[in-house]
Amino acid sequence: MTQRRPARTWLLAALALAVVGIVALVVVFTGQESPPQPSPAAAGTTSPAAPSAEADPGPPPSPSDTPAPAAEAVAAPVSVSVPAIGVTSDLMDLGLNADGTVEVPPLERDDKAGWYEPGPEPGAVGPAVILGHVDSAEYGPGVFFDLGALSPGDRIEVARADGTVAVFAVDRVEVHPKDEFPTIEVYGNTTDPQLRLITCGGDFDSSARSYEDNVIVFASLQETRAA
């Protein structure tokens, strides 16, 4: 187990990289089956608005607006399971690219999800972030292809290096245009352990060869148990 950096530091870093980094989840894929999108039954779901070059998400909150919770030691995650959509994946550690964007897992036949290692571990106070591809031209549907089909109450289990499992329940599923990514809502400090799963979604722009939106699953810790 390792001691995590203060949540306030995590928030400041996230504000600088989140919007640009998440765009890197774009994957080229044409003629494919469309990935499922969140239904209105998913509490809190927002419909994607038309992208705007003048998008104004408002000023980010000052770090002092949300007290930084005390740092705590939690074991690193090793795998994630989402039974409702049949997903089980080992987790690789992701960091930052040289240009300051968030790393994403490599496109491989054995597609895996990745945990953003500079952030909180799943089960620690704060928003842990796991990213995965929706699909690829070469290999078809990705690990998070069905992410938009999740509903409130669905379980997400994250196994950790110390043999424990952090069990989360989905709170809501949202879709946001990539140029209106909800940075603070995803990466901002929280007073309890939270989890976000992120992939691409929405319509596929064939001219830009990318998806227009991000699908974001928000979940809260329910329990921690032995594996």
Buried (B, 14 or more C-beta within 10 A) or exposed (E): EEEBEBBBBBBEBBBEBBBBBBBBBBBBBEEBEBBBBBEEEBEEBBEBEEBEEEEEBEEBEEBEEBEBBEBBEBBBBBBBBBEBBEBEBEBBEBEBBEEEBBBBBEBEEEBBBBBBBBBBBBBBBBBBBBBBBBBBEEBEBBBBBBBBBBBBEBBBBBBBEEEBBBBBBBBBBBBBBBBBBBBBBBBBBBEEBBBBBBBBBBEBEEEEEBBBBBBBBBBBBBEBEEE
